[in-house]
């Protein structure tokens, strides 16, 4: 079974190695279709209608901005890693006014959002940042399209 086809330049140097599986064309086609199906962009579907999508708009005390960003990073990374119902937590700061932070949150459903509010890491984030946040506006949204390329 030939598994590797080495492609080299006229210099004789190997520039890349290509795997050429010795599958039948039927199995290879199934594999390609499967890979395309799992790598298609995520978009709002019937299953996603239960998603809770929120936007949090915050203004942070400039003297505590670095501490706030560290607390937010720890919280978001933990929530996404340990909570199956936390689908997305993105946080960005305005380029010309970094004390203005926007957090984009997607939860699987209302129960996942409520469960998130009860976690130790969320409570730690809230208690740690309570004196850092000058204002907080929570915006409830209705998803129209949620599209993203998969991260591999």
N, C-alpha and C positions, 0 to 999 in steps of 0.2 A: 504494500500500500504506500503510494507516494504521498507524503504529508507536507513536504516543504519544497518550494520552488525558489531558489535563490536568484535574485536579479542583480547583475553587476554591470558597472560601467565598463567601457573599453579599457580603462586603466587596470581592471582586474579587482578593484576595490568593491567590496560588497556595500551597497547603499541601503538595502532593505531586504527583509525576508517576508515572503508572502505565504500564508498557510493555504494550501489547496487541499481541502478535505476530499477524500475518496468516497463521498456519499453518492447515492443515486440522485438523479435530478428531482425526483418526487420528494425525498426527505429534505433536500436542500431548499426546495420551494416552500415547504411547510415551515422550515426554520426561518426563512426570510420573512414570510407572512407573520409569524409569531413575533419576530423582532420589530417589525414595523408596527404591529398592534400595540406593543408595550411602550414604544417610543413616540407614539403620536402625541401632539400637544394636548394638555389638559384643557377642557372647556366645560362650561356650564351645561350639565345634562339633567335629565329627570332626577338622577340620584343626588345631584348637587343642590336641588331645590331646598333641601333641609339645612344647607350650610348657613351658618351665622357669619356674616361678614361685617366687620366693624372697622372704623377708622378712629384712632385716638389722636387728637391734636393737643400737643403740650407746649408750654413755655417753661423753660428750665432756668433756674437761678444761674447766672453766668459764672458766679464764683464756685459753683458746685457742678459745672457741666461735665468735667472729666469723671467725677465720681458717679454722676447719674448715668453716663454712657457705659461705664463698667458694670453698674448694677443692671441696667437694661440688657446688656449683652449676656450676662450670666443668666438672667431670667429667661430670655427668649431661647437661648440655646438649650437650657434645661427643659423648658416646656415642650419644645419640638422633639427633643430626644426621648422624653419619658412619657408623654401623654399622647396616646394614639388619636385622640379627638382634636388635637391641635394640629391643623394641617399647614398653616402658614403664619409666621410672625416676621414681618419686614419692618425695619425702622430706618428712617432717613432723617437727616437734618438739612435745613435750608442752607445752601452754599454761602449766601451772604449774611445769614443770621442763624448760626448754628444752635442758638438757644431755642429755636422753634423746631420741634421734633414731631414727626408724624409716624404713627405706627399703624400698619395695615395688618389686620388679623383675620384669619379664616379658621372656623371651627367646624367640625363635622355636622354638628347640630346643636340645638339649644342645651341639651343635656351635657354635651362636651364642654360648652362654654361655662355652664354652672359648675361642673366638676373642676374646671380650670381655676375658677375663683376660690375654690376650697383647698387648693394644693398648698403645701408648705412653701414651695418656691415662689408662688404668687404672693402669699402673705408676707414673705421675707422682702420681696421686691417693693411691695406697697409700704411696709414699715420703714425700710431703708431710704426710700425716696420721698417720703411724705413732706419733708421740709425742703426738698430740692425743687419740687414742682410748684411753679407759681400759678399756673392755670392748666386746666384739663377740660377738653371738650370731647365727648364721645358721640360719634355720628353713626347711627344705625343705617345700614344700606341694604339695597336689594341687588343681588348680583345680576348683571346683564350678560357679560361674557367674562370668564376667567380662563385665560389662555396663557400657557407658558411652555417653553421648550423643556424637555426632561433634562435633569442633571445626571450625567453618567460618571 
